[in-house]
Amino acid sequence: MNKDKKEYRLRFWKPDTQPLSGIDILLPAKGRATVMIKKGDVFHFGVFRSKGEAASLGKGGGPIVN
């Protein structure tokens, strides 16, 4: 859930790969996104401004494990 008035990108990537090889998902301003992964999958993640700037929140990392 994004309570900010600006949108962000959520970047997900597999362990032992570069973050740039992952996928980006838009988290809209004042919106939410649901991410589903297959059982047994593992991803790291980062939160970035949508305009291509450096990581903005210092949150993320992971891993997310299902």
PyMOL Python script that loads the backbone (N, CA, C, O; Angstrom):
from pymol import cmd

cmd.read_pdbstr("""\
ATOM      1  N   MET A   1       0.845  -1.164   0.000  1.00  0.00           N
ATOM      2  CA  MET A   1       0.000   0.000   0.000  1.00  0.00           C
ATOM      3  C   MET A   1       0.898   1.237   0.000  1.00  0.00           C
ATOM      4  O   MET A   1       1.860   1.323   0.764  1.00  0.00           O
ATOM      5  N   ASN A   2       0.572   2.175  -0.855  1.00  0.00           N
ATOM      6  CA  ASN A   2       1.327   3.418  -0.975  1.00  0.00           C
ATOM      7  C   ASN A   2       0.461   4.566  -0.487  1.00  0.00           C
ATOM      8  O   ASN A   2      -0.534   4.903  -1.129  1.00  0.00           O
ATOM      9  N   LYS A   3       0.816   5.163   0.621  1.00  0.00           N
ATOM     10  CA  LYS A   3       0.063   6.292   1.157  1.00  0.00           C
ATOM     11  C   LYS A   3       0.609   7.627   0.670  1.00  0.00           C
ATOM     12  O   LYS A   3       0.047   8.678   0.976  1.00  0.00           O
ATOM     13  N   ASP A   4       1.706   7.590  -0.090  1.00  0.00           N
ATOM     14  CA  ASP A   4       2.313   8.817  -0.624  1.00  0.00           C
ATOM     15  C   ASP A   4       1.528   9.348  -1.811  1.00  0.00           C
ATOM     16  O   ASP A   4       0.704   8.650  -2.402  1.00  0.00           O
ATOM     17  N   LYS A   5       1.808  10.616  -2.147  1.00  0.00           N
ATOM     18  CA  LYS A   5       1.181  11.243  -3.304  1.00  0.00           C
ATOM     19  C   LYS A   5       2.010  11.047  -4.567  1.00  0.00           C
ATOM     20  O   LYS A   5       1.730  11.666  -5.594  1.00  0.00           O
ATOM     21  N   LYS A   6       3.029  10.192  -4.503  1.00  0.00           N
ATOM     22  CA  LYS A   6       3.838   9.912  -5.686  1.00  0.00           C
ATOM     23  C   LYS A   6       3.938   8.407  -5.892  1.00  0.00           C
ATOM     24  O   LYS A   6       3.840   7.622  -4.949  1.00  0.00           O
ATOM     25  N   GLU A   7       4.136   8.024  -7.156  1.00  0.00           N
ATOM     26  CA  GLU A   7       4.225   6.604  -7.480  1.00  0.00           C
ATOM     27  C   GLU A   7       5.652   6.105  -7.313  1.00  0.00           C
ATOM     28  O   GLU A   7       6.603   6.885  -7.332  1.00  0.00           O
ATOM     29  N   TYR A   8       5.785   4.800  -7.150  1.00  0.00           N
ATOM     30  CA  TYR A   8       7.078   4.149  -7.000  1.00  0.00           C
ATOM     31  C   TYR A   8       7.134   2.925  -7.899  1.00  0.00           C
ATOM     32  O   TYR A   8       6.108   2.435  -8.372  1.00  0.00           O
ATOM     33  N   ARG A   9       8.350   2.438  -8.128  1.00  0.00           N
ATOM     34  CA  ARG A   9       8.575   1.167  -8.809  1.00  0.00           C
ATOM     35  C   ARG A   9       9.032   0.160  -7.774  1.00  0.00           C
ATOM     36  O   ARG A   9       9.904   0.455  -6.956  1.00  0.00           O
ATOM     37  N   LEU A  10       8.452  -1.019  -7.806  1.00  0.00           N
ATOM     38  CA  LEU A  10       8.922  -2.131  -6.993  1.00  0.00           C
ATOM     39  C   LEU A  10       9.711  -3.027  -7.932  1.00  0.00           C
ATOM     40  O   LEU A  10       9.157  -3.529  -8.910  1.00  0.00           O
ATOM     41  N   ARG A  11      10.983  -3.239  -7.660  1.00  0.00           N
ATOM     42  CA  ARG A  11      11.813  -4.093  -8.518  1.00  0.00           C
ATOM     43  C   ARG A  11      12.056  -5.416  -7.811  1.00  0.00           C
ATOM     44  O   ARG A  11      12.482  -5.443  -6.657  1.00  0.00           O
ATOM     45  N   PHE A  12      11.784  -6.508  -8.506  1.00  0.00           N
ATOM     46  CA  PHE A  12      11.977  -7.870  -7.987  1.00  0.00           C
ATOM     47  C   PHE A  12      12.990  -8.589  -8.866  1.00  0.00           C
ATOM     48  O   PHE A  12      12.916  -8.526 -10.093  1.00  0.00           O
ATOM     49  N   TRP A  13      13.946  -9.281  -8.223  1.00  0.00           N
ATOM     50  CA  TRP A  13      14.936 -10.058  -8.968  1.00  0.00           C
ATOM     51  C   TRP A  13      15.304 -11.307  -8.193  1.00  0.00           C
ATOM     52  O   TRP A  13      15.183 -11.363  -6.970  1.00  0.00           O
ATOM     53  N   LYS A  14      15.755 -12.307  -8.933  1.00  0.00           N
ATOM     54  CA  LYS A  14      16.145 -13.591  -8.347  1.00  0.00           C
ATOM     55  C   LYS A  14      17.492 -13.467  -7.634  1.00  0.00           C
ATOM     56  O   LYS A  14      18.343 -12.687  -8.063  1.00  0.00           O
ATOM     57  N   PRO A  15      17.699 -14.220  -6.557  1.00  0.00           N
ATOM     58  CA  PRO A  15      19.014 -14.252  -5.908  1.00  0.00           C
ATOM     59  C   PRO A  15      20.092 -14.660  -6.921  1.00  0.00           C
ATOM     60  O   PRO A  15      19.823 -15.404  -7.864  1.00  0.00           O
ATOM     61  N   ASP A  16      21.295 -14.167  -6.711  1.00  0.00           N
ATOM     62  CA  ASP A  16      22.442 -14.462  -7.574  1.00  0.00           C
ATOM     63  C   ASP A  16      22.292 -13.906  -8.984  1.00  0.00           C
ATOM     64  O   ASP A  16      22.959 -14.375  -9.906  1.00  0.00           O
ATOM     65  N   THR A  17      21.413 -12.898  -9.165  1.00  0.00           N
ATOM     66  CA  THR A  17      21.308 -12.173 -10.433  1.00  0.00           C
ATOM     67  C   THR A  17      21.423 -10.684 -10.116  1.00  0.00           C
ATOM     68  O   THR A  17      21.311 -10.277  -8.959  1.00  0.00           O
ATOM     69  N   GLN A  18      21.643  -9.885 -11.137  1.00  0.00           N
ATOM     70  CA  GLN A  18      21.731  -8.440 -10.978  1.00  0.00           C
ATOM     71  C   GLN A  18      20.324  -7.844 -10.869  1.00  0.00           C
ATOM     72  O   GLN A  18      19.407  -8.324 -11.536  1.00  0.00           O
ATOM     73  N   PRO A  19      20.134  -6.808 -10.043  1.00  0.00           N
ATOM     74  CA  PRO A  19      18.818  -6.168  -9.948  1.00  0.00           C
ATOM     75  C   PRO A  19      18.275  -5.699 -11.297  1.00  0.00           C
ATOM     76  O   PRO A  19      17.063  -5.723 -11.515  1.00  0.00           O
ATOM     77  N   LEU A  20      19.154  -5.273 -12.203  1.00  0.00           N
ATOM     78  CA  LEU A  20      18.684  -4.808 -13.509  1.00  0.00           C
ATOM     79  C   LEU A  20      18.103  -5.926 -14.365  1.00  0.00           C
ATOM     80  O   LEU A  20      17.462  -5.653 -15.380  1.00  0.00           O
ATOM     81  N   SER A  21      18.315  -7.178 -13.975  1.00  0.00           N
ATOM     82  CA  SER A  21      17.744  -8.301 -14.720  1.00  0.00           C
ATOM     83  C   SER A  21      16.336  -8.644 -14.229  1.00  0.00           C
ATOM     84  O   SER A  21      15.694  -9.550 -14.760  1.00  0.00           O
ATOM     85  N   GLY A  22      15.860  -7.920 -13.215  1.00  0.00           N
ATOM     86  CA  GLY A  22      14.542  -8.203 -12.645  1.00  0.00           C
ATOM     87  C   GLY A  22      13.413  -7.518 -13.386  1.00  0.00           C
ATOM     88  O   GLY A  22      13.583  -7.026 -14.502  1.00  0.00           O
ATOM     89  N   ILE A  23      12.264  -7.495 -12.748  1.00  0.00           N
ATOM     90  CA  ILE A  23      11.092  -6.828 -13.319  1.00  0.00           C
ATOM     91  C   ILE A  23      10.670  -5.696 -12.393  1.00  0.00           C
ATOM     92  O   ILE A  23      10.883  -5.756 -11.182  1.00  0.00           O
ATOM     93  N   ASP A  24      10.068  -4.665 -12.977  1.00  0.00           N
ATOM     94  CA  ASP A  24       9.543  -3.535 -12.223  1.00  0.00           C
ATOM     95  C   ASP A  24       8.020  -3.570 -12.268  1.00  0.00           C
ATOM     96  O   ASP A  24       7.419  -3.866 -13.300  1.00  0.00           O
ATOM     97  N   ILE A  25       7.414  -3.265 -11.132  1.00  0.00           N
ATOM     98  CA  ILE A  25       5.961  -3.181 -11.028  1.00  0.00           C
ATOM     99  C   ILE A  25       5.632  -1.808 -10.476  1.00  0.00           C
ATOM    100  O   ILE A  25       6.245  -1.361  -9.507  1.00  0.00           O
ATOM    101  N   LEU A  26       4.666  -1.138 -11.090  1.00  0.00           N
ATOM    102  CA  LEU A  26       4.259   0.198 -10.652  1.00  0.00           C
ATOM    103  C   LEU A  26       3.409   0.106  -9.390  1.00  0.00           C
ATOM    104  O   LEU A  26       2.458  -0.672  -9.328  1.00  0.00           O
ATOM    105  N   LEU A  27       3.757   0.900  -8.395  1.00  0.00           N
ATOM    106  CA  LEU A  27       2.934   1.074  -7.206  1.00  0.00           C
ATOM    107  C   LEU A  27       2.368   2.482  -7.293  1.00  0.00           C
ATOM    108  O   LEU A  27       3.078   3.443  -6.994  1.00  0.00           O
ATOM    109  N   PRO A  28       1.099   2.634  -7.698  1.00  0.00           N
ATOM    110  CA  PRO A  28       0.550   3.966  -7.953  1.00  0.00           C
ATOM    111  C   PRO A  28       0.441   4.809  -6.687  1.00  0.00           C
ATOM    112  O   PRO A  28       0.345   4.289  -5.575  1.00  0.00           O
ATOM    113  N   ALA A  29       0.460   6.129  -6.891  1.00  0.00           N
ATOM    114  CA  ALA A  29       0.245   7.056  -5.782  1.00  0.00           C
ATOM    115  C   ALA A  29      -1.108   6.758  -5.147  1.00  0.00           C
ATOM    116  O   ALA A  29      -2.105   6.573  -5.844  1.00  0.00           O
ATOM    117  N   LYS A  30      -1.132   6.713  -3.823  1.00  0.00           N
ATOM    118  CA  LYS A  30      -2.353   6.425  -3.064  1.00  0.00           C
ATOM    119  C   LYS A  30      -2.998   5.112  -3.487  1.00  0.00           C
ATOM    120  O   LYS A  30      -4.213   4.949  -3.370  1.00  0.00           O
ATOM    121  N   GLY A  31      -2.183   4.165  -3.984  1.00  0.00           N
ATOM    122  CA  GLY A  31      -2.717   2.898  -4.471  1.00  0.00           C
ATOM    123  C   GLY A  31      -2.045   1.713  -3.823  1.00  0.00           C
ATOM    124  O   GLY A  31      -1.312   1.855  -2.844  1.00  0.00           O
ATOM    125  N   ARG A  32      -2.298   0.548  -4.374  1.00  0.00           N
ATOM    126  CA  ARG A  32      -1.712  -0.678  -3.854  1.00  0.00           C
ATOM    127  C   ARG A  32      -1.462  -1.641  -5.000  1.00  0.00           C
ATOM    128  O   ARG A  32      -2.030  -1.508  -6.084  1.00  0.00           O
ATOM    129  N   ALA A  33      -0.606  -2.606  -4.739  1.00  0.00           N
ATOM    130  CA  ALA A  33      -0.306  -3.658  -5.708  1.00  0.00           C
ATOM    131  C   ALA A  33      -0.166  -4.968  -4.951  1.00  0.00           C
ATOM    132  O   ALA A  33       0.316  -4.997  -3.819  1.00  0.00           O
ATOM    133  N   THR A  34      -0.587  -6.040  -5.581  1.00  0.00           N
ATOM    134  CA  THR A  34      -0.437  -7.372  -5.023  1.00  0.00           C
ATOM    135  C   THR A  34       0.508  -8.153  -5.927  1.00  0.00           C
ATOM    136  O   THR A  34       0.329  -8.178  -7.145  1.00  0.00           O
ATOM    137  N   VAL A  35       1.504  -8.784  -5.337  1.00  0.00           N
ATOM    138  CA  VAL A  35       2.469  -9.571  -6.091  1.00  0.00           C
ATOM    139  C   VAL A  35       2.309 -11.026  -5.677  1.00  0.00           C
ATOM    140  O   VAL A  35       2.338 -11.357  -4.492  1.00  0.00           O
ATOM    141  N   MET A  36       2.141 -11.885  -6.670  1.00  0.00           N
ATOM    142  CA  MET A  36       2.003 -13.317  -6.401  1.00  0.00           C
ATOM    143  C   MET A  36       3.202 -14.031  -7.008  1.00  0.00           C
ATOM    144  O   MET A  36       3.608 -13.736  -8.132  1.00  0.00           O
ATOM    145  N   ILE A  37       3.767 -14.978  -6.251  1.00  0.00           N
ATOM    146  CA  ILE A  37       4.877 -15.772  -6.768  1.00  0.00           C
ATOM    147  C   ILE A  37       4.566 -17.254  -6.548  1.00  0.00           C
ATOM    148  O   ILE A  37       3.779 -17.622  -5.676  1.00  0.00           O
ATOM    149  N   LYS A  38       5.203 -18.079  -7.357  1.00  0.00           N
ATOM    150  CA  LYS A  38       4.982 -19.519  -7.247  1.00  0.00           C
ATOM    151  C   LYS A  38       5.582 -20.061  -5.953  1.00  0.00           C
ATOM    152  O   LYS A  38       6.551 -19.515  -5.427  1.00  0.00           O
ATOM    153  N   LYS A  39       5.005 -21.114  -5.462  1.00  0.00           N
ATOM    154  CA  LYS A  39       5.508 -21.804  -4.274  1.00  0.00           C
ATOM    155  C   LYS A  39       6.968 -22.198  -4.496  1.00  0.00           C
ATOM    156  O   LYS A  39       7.302 -22.790  -5.522  1.00  0.00           O
ATOM    157  N   GLY A  40       7.822 -21.878  -3.553  1.00  0.00           N
ATOM    158  CA  GLY A  40       9.232 -22.206  -3.636  1.00  0.00           C
ATOM    159  C   GLY A  40      10.096 -21.141  -4.289  1.00  0.00           C
ATOM    160  O   GLY A  40      11.321 -21.211  -4.192  1.00  0.00           O
ATOM    161  N   ASP A  41       9.494 -20.151  -4.957  1.00  0.00           N
ATOM    162  CA  ASP A  41      10.279 -19.078  -5.571  1.00  0.00           C
ATOM    163  C   ASP A  41      10.812 -18.118  -4.511  1.00  0.00           C
ATOM    164  O   ASP A  41      10.210 -17.949  -3.450  1.00  0.00           O
ATOM    165  N   VAL A  42      11.938 -17.499  -4.808  1.00  0.00           N
ATOM    166  CA  VAL A  42      12.574 -16.534  -3.906  1.00  0.00           C
ATOM    167  C   VAL A  42      12.964 -15.316  -4.737  1.00  0.00           C
ATOM    168  O   VAL A  42      13.531 -15.459  -5.820  1.00  0.00           O
ATOM    169  N   PHE A  43      12.661 -14.114  -4.233  1.00  0.00           N
ATOM    170  CA  PHE A  43      13.014 -12.876  -4.917  1.00  0.00           C
ATOM    171  C   PHE A  43      13.552 -11.866  -3.908  1.00  0.00           C
ATOM    172  O   PHE A  43      13.109 -11.829  -2.760  1.00  0.00           O
ATOM    173  N   HIS A  44      14.505 -11.052  -4.343  1.00  0.00           N
ATOM    174  CA  HIS A  44      14.901  -9.861  -3.615  1.00  0.00           C
ATOM    175  C   HIS A  44      14.101  -8.708  -4.204  1.00  0.00           C
ATOM    176  O   HIS A  44      13.572  -8.822  -5.310  1.00  0.00           O
ATOM    177  N   PHE A  45      14.008  -7.584  -3.466  1.00  0.00           N
ATOM    178  CA  PHE A  45      13.235  -6.466  -3.997  1.00  0.00           C
ATOM    179  C   PHE A  45      13.817  -5.147  -3.534  1.00  0.00           C
ATOM    180  O   PHE A  45      14.562  -5.082  -2.556  1.00  0.00           O
ATOM    181  N   GLY A  46      13.461  -4.096  -4.260  1.00  0.00           N
ATOM    182  CA  GLY A  46      13.844  -2.741  -3.910  1.00  0.00           C
ATOM    183  C   GLY A  46      12.711  -1.793  -4.264  1.00  0.00           C
ATOM    184  O   GLY A  46      11.870  -2.110  -5.105  1.00  0.00           O
ATOM    185  N   VAL A  47      12.689  -0.634  -3.625  1.00  0.00           N
ATOM    186  CA  VAL A  47      11.672   0.392  -3.879  1.00  0.00           C
ATOM    187  C   VAL A  47      12.381   1.598  -4.481  1.00  0.00           C
ATOM    188  O   VAL A  47      13.338   2.114  -3.903  1.00  0.00           O
ATOM    189  N   PHE A  48      11.912   2.048  -5.642  1.00  0.00           N
ATOM    190  CA  PHE A  48      12.539   3.145  -6.369  1.00  0.00           C
ATOM    191  C   PHE A  48      11.495   4.166  -6.784  1.00  0.00           C
ATOM    192  O   PHE A  48      10.323   3.833  -6.957  1.00  0.00           O
ATOM    193  N   ARG A  49      11.922   5.405  -6.942  1.00  0.00           N
ATOM    194  CA  ARG A  49      11.021   6.415  -7.511  1.00  0.00           C
ATOM    195  C   ARG A  49      10.718   6.018  -8.941  1.00  0.00           C
ATOM    196  O   ARG A  49      11.553   5.401  -9.602  1.00  0.00           O
ATOM    197  N   SER A  50       9.556   6.357  -9.419  1.00  0.00           N
ATOM    198  CA  SER A  50       9.151   5.932 -10.759  1.00  0.00           C
ATOM    199  C   SER A  50       9.886   6.687 -11.862  1.00  0.00           C
ATOM    200  O   SER A  50       9.874   6.244 -13.011  1.00  0.00           O
ATOM    201  N   LYS A  51      10.515   7.792 -11.554  1.00  0.00           N
ATOM    202  CA  LYS A  51      11.175   8.613 -12.566  1.00  0.00           C
ATOM    203  C   LYS A  51      12.620   8.197 -12.805  1.00  0.00           C
ATOM    204  O   LYS A  51      13.368   8.945 -13.435  1.00  0.00           O
ATOM    205  N   GLY A  52      13.034   7.033 -12.326  1.00  0.00           N
ATOM    206  CA  GLY A  52      14.356   6.517 -12.616  1.00  0.00           C
ATOM    207  C   GLY A  52      15.450   7.015 -11.684  1.00  0.00           C
ATOM    208  O   GLY A  52      16.634   6.841 -11.973  1.00  0.00           O
ATOM    209  N   GLU A  53      15.074   7.628 -10.578  1.00  0.00           N
ATOM    210  CA  GLU A  53      16.063   8.105  -9.625  1.00  0.00           C
ATOM    211  C   GLU A  53      16.598   6.945  -8.795  1.00  0.00           C
ATOM    212  O   GLU A  53      16.130   5.813  -8.923  1.00  0.00           O
ATOM    213  N   ALA A  54      17.562   7.226  -7.958  1.00  0.00           N
ATOM    214  CA  ALA A  54      18.138   6.214  -7.076  1.00  0.00           C
ATOM    215  C   ALA A  54      17.084   5.733  -6.084  1.00  0.00           C
ATOM    216  O   ALA A  54      16.030   6.353  -5.941  1.00  0.00           O
ATOM    217  N   ALA A  55      17.368   4.644  -5.409  1.00  0.00           N
ATOM    218  CA  ALA A  55      16.448   4.106  -4.402  1.00  0.00           C
ATOM    219  C   ALA A  55      16.056   5.197  -3.435  1.00  0.00           C
ATOM    220  O   ALA A  55      16.911   5.934  -2.944  1.00  0.00           O
ATOM    221  N   SER A  56      14.765   5.306  -3.156  1.00  0.00           N
ATOM    222  CA  SER A  56      14.299   6.456  -2.408  1.00  0.00           C
ATOM    223  C   SER A  56      13.994   6.167  -0.948  1.00  0.00           C
ATOM    224  O   SER A  56      14.084   7.069  -0.115  1.00  0.00           O
ATOM    225  N   LEU A  57      13.643   4.954  -0.622  1.00  0.00           N
ATOM    226  CA  LEU A  57      13.177   4.683   0.736  1.00  0.00           C
ATOM    227  C   LEU A  57      14.165   3.912   1.593  1.00  0.00           C
ATOM    228  O   LEU A  57      14.037   3.883   2.817  1.00  0.00           O
ATOM    229  N   GLY A  58      15.140   3.293   0.966  1.00  0.00           N
ATOM    230  CA  GLY A  58      16.066   2.490   1.735  1.00  0.00           C
ATOM    231  C   GLY A  58      15.411   1.249   2.305  1.00  0.00           C
ATOM    232  O   GLY A  58      15.962   0.621   3.210  1.00  0.00           O
ATOM    233  N   LYS A  59      14.255   0.885   1.798  1.00  0.00           N
ATOM    234  CA  LYS A  59      13.558  -0.310   2.267  1.00  0.00           C
ATOM    235  C   LYS A  59      13.704  -1.397   1.207  1.00  0.00           C
ATOM    236  O   LYS A  59      14.143  -1.140   0.086  1.00  0.00           O
ATOM    237  N   GLY A  60      13.338  -2.580   1.574  1.00  0.00           N
ATOM    238  CA  GLY A  60      13.391  -3.674   0.610  1.00  0.00           C
ATOM    239  C   GLY A  60      14.550  -4.591   0.912  1.00  0.00           C
ATOM    240  O   GLY A  60      15.127  -4.551   1.998  1.00  0.00           O
ATOM    241  N   GLY A  61      14.876  -5.396  -0.030  1.00  0.00           N
ATOM    242  CA  GLY A  61      15.963  -6.325   0.125  1.00  0.00           C
ATOM    243  C   GLY A  61      15.508  -7.753  -0.026  1.00  0.00           C
ATOM    244  O   GLY A  61      15.931  -8.458  -0.942  1.00  0.00           O
ATOM    245  N   GLY A  62      14.653  -8.176   0.866  1.00  0.00           N
ATOM    246  CA  GLY A  62      14.147  -9.538   0.766  1.00  0.00           C
ATOM    247  C   GLY A  62      15.008 -10.484   1.594  1.00  0.00           C
ATOM    248  O   GLY A  62      15.703 -10.034   2.504  1.00  0.00           O
ATOM    249  N   PRO A  63      14.983 -11.703   1.321  1.00  0.00           N
ATOM    250  CA  PRO A  63      14.196 -12.233   0.206  1.00  0.00           C
ATOM    251  C   PRO A  63      12.729 -12.415   0.555  1.00  0.00           C
ATOM    252  O   PRO A  63      12.353 -12.550   1.719  1.00  0.00           O
ATOM    253  N   ILE A  64      11.914 -12.416  -0.487  1.00  0.00           N
ATOM    254  CA  ILE A  64      10.521 -12.801  -0.386  1.00  0.00           C
ATOM    255  C   ILE A  64      10.492 -14.283  -0.733  1.00  0.00           C
ATOM    256  O   ILE A  64      10.977 -14.673  -1.796  1.00  0.00           O
ATOM    257  N   VAL A  65       9.947 -15.095   0.119  1.00  0.00           N
ATOM    258  CA  VAL A  65       9.912 -16.535  -0.122  1.00  0.00           C
ATOM    259  C   VAL A  65       8.488 -17.009  -0.004  1.00  0.00           C
ATOM    260  O   VAL A  65       7.783 -16.653   0.940  1.00  0.00           O
ATOM    261  N   ASN A  66       8.059 -17.816  -0.961  1.00  0.00           N
ATOM    262  CA  ASN A  66       6.722 -18.410  -0.893  1.00  0.00           C
ATOM    263  C   ASN A  66       6.878 -19.886  -0.676  1.00  0.00           C
ATOM    264  O   ASN A  66       5.883 -20.605  -0.585  1.00  0.00           O
TER     265      ASN A  66
END
""", "prot")
cmd.dss("prot")
cmd.show_as("cartoon", "prot")
cmd.util.cbc("prot")
cmd.orient("prot")
